[in-house]
């Protein structure tokens, strides 16, 4: 296996070594083999987007808690596990010309990965403090083509569409029709759909006015706020 470009051969950079093992031991075994995606994970440093109190967990195969606003907003706020973000990127096949919409900015890590792959990213975050955190993280890491908007992706009007790619960085009960309508021809929407204990990542593709979906893999993720739930749902 080749070493990442930002890691010395003797492993003297502990973060680079941890990043290398994250990619080789967590992400590759989850069928993430796209060289472009793996290169992104090596060059966009996850630890730069992790709250300081959790910095030691940056390379672990788990979700990392994020600060929220009030009690409702704090529910389930997290960075998704690295292998989940990586598999989402691979399956959505981001192109350099794509205009991307993300729902659920969090700390800005997924927005940074998307921005390094696409022409433009608009990312929506419902929690003001998280929107501010993401803006600062993206500024500090020299990501200039991602715009963070403090907005509710489930309820607010989203200007700037149609989009080539829409990413939901959290789970919903079903694919949101309002967001599917924002896809341009050839566009892809990726979302983790369903209810615990089992959800599936679903990819919807719009082609000549028709939407076709696939469900390539299972996972679970915390809910995005305010998207519709089936009757009888309870946390």
N, C-alpha and C positions, 0 to 999 in steps of 0.2 A: 504494500500500500504506500502511496506517496504521502509525504507530510504536507500539511497546509502551508501556503507561502508565508504566512505570518508566524510560523513556529520554527524555532531553531531546532536543528537535528538532535541536539542533546536534551531537548525538553526543558531548557532553562526558564522558559516563560510558562508559569503554572497555568495561567488562564488559557493560553494557546493549547497547552497539553490537554486541559480539561475539555476545551472545545473540540479538539480532535477526537477524543474518546466519546464525547456526546454524538458526534456525527457517525463514527464508525460502529459504536456499540448500541446506540438507541435508534438512530435514524435510518441508516442503511438496512438493518434487519427488518424495518417496517416497509420494505419494498420501495424505498425512496432511492432511486438509482440515477436520476437525472443529474448530469454533471453540472448544469447551470444552477439548479437548486442547491446542490451540495456546496458549490462555490459561494453562493449567497450566504449560507449559514456559516461559512468560514470567515467571510469578510464583514458581515453585519454582526457586530458583537452583542450578543444577547445580554450580557452583564451590564451593558451601558443603559439598558431599558428597565432593569430590575430595581425596585425600591431598595435603598441602602440596607435596610434591616434584613432583607432576604438575599443579599448579594451572594452569599455562600451557596445558595440553592440554584443559581442561574443555570447550571448545566445538568441539573437533575431531571429525571423523567417524570415530571409532575407539574401541576398547575401552581402558579405563584400568586398569592393574594395581592390585591391592589387596594389602596385606600378608596373609600366611597364617600358620598356626601351624607345624606341622611340614612336612616336604617334601611329603607327600601332600596336606595341606590347602591348601598354596600353589599346587598345580597348577591353573592356569586361573582363579584368582580375579580377577575384574575387574568393572568397571562396563560394562554393555552400551553399544553406540554409541547416541547420542541418537535417531537415526531408528528404531532397533529398539524402544527403549522406547516411543517415541511411537506407532508402528504397533500394538504390542501393546495399548496403552491404548485406541486407537481401535477395534480389532476386538473387544475384550472388552466395550465399551459399559457402563462402570461407572456405576451409578446411586447417587444419594445415600443410598438405604436399604440398600445392599449391605453384607454382611459378607464380608470378603476374607481369604484365606490366601495368603501368598507363601512360596515355598521359595527360599532363597538371598538373604538380606537384603543382603549386601555392605556398602556404606557407608551404606545407608538411603535412597538417592535414589528408587528405584522405590517403596519403601514410602511415602515422602513424597508422591509423585504420586498413589498409590492412596488415601492417607488424605485428601487434599484433594478426592477424588472420591466417597468412600464414607463409610458410617457408622462402620465399624470395620475395622481391619486387624490381623491376627496374622501376624507374619513370623518365619520360622525361619532361623537362621544356625548352621552347624556349627562355625565357628571362633570361639572365645571372644573373641579380640581384636577381630575384626570385629563381633561382637555388641555389644561395649562401644562401639566407634566409632560404630556406627549409633545406639545409644541416645543418645549425646552429640550427634550431628548432629541427630537429631530433636528433642531437648530444646532445643538452641540455636536451631533454626528454628521453634520454637513449634508443633510437630506433637504433639498430645496424644491422638489416637485411634488410634495405631499402637503395638502391643505387640511388642517384640523378645524372642523366646525363643531361648536357646542350645540348639539341638536339631538332630538329624539327620532331615531331612524324608523320607528314604528308609527309615529304620528305626524311629524313635521313634513311640510312640502320640501322635496329635495330638488334644488336647482342644479343644472349642469348636465342633465342627461340628454340623450340616452348614453349608456355606458357599455363598454366592451366586456367588462368583468365586474361582478358584484360579489363581495365576500362578506359573510356574516361571521364575525369572530365571537361566537357563542351559539347557543342552541335555540330553536324555535319548534313549536308543535307541528307546523306545516310550512311549506314554501309560501312566502308572502306574495299574493297576487300583485300587490301594488309595486313591489320591487321587480317582479318578473316583467311588468309592463315597462320598466325603465331600461331593459336590455335592448341594445341595437341588434341588427341582423348579424348572426354569427356570435352573439354574446353568450357568456357563460355566467351562471349564478351558482355559488357554492355555499351550502349551509348544512349544519348538523341538525337533523330533524328527528323528532319523536319525543318519547318520554322515558325516564329511567324505569327499569334498569338497562334498557338497550335503545340506543339511538343509532342512526346511520348518517354518514356523510352523503349528501345528495348533490349531484351536479345537474343543473337544468341548462339546456342549450336551445337558443332560439334560432331557427333557420327558416327563412321565407315565411314568417308569421306563425310557424308551428313551434311548440316547445316540447322537447323530448328530455326525459330524465333518466339518470342512472344512479345506482346506489352502491358505490364500489367497496365501502368498508364500514365497519362498526366502530363506534366510540361513544363517549358521553361528554357533555360539557354543560356548564352552568347556563341558565336562561338569559337571553337578552330581554330587557324590560319592555312591557307594554304590547308585545305581539300577541295575537289571539291565542287562547287556550281552548281545548275541547271542554265541553261542559262536564262538570264534576272534577276538574283538575284541582289539586291542592298541593301546596309545597309540603 
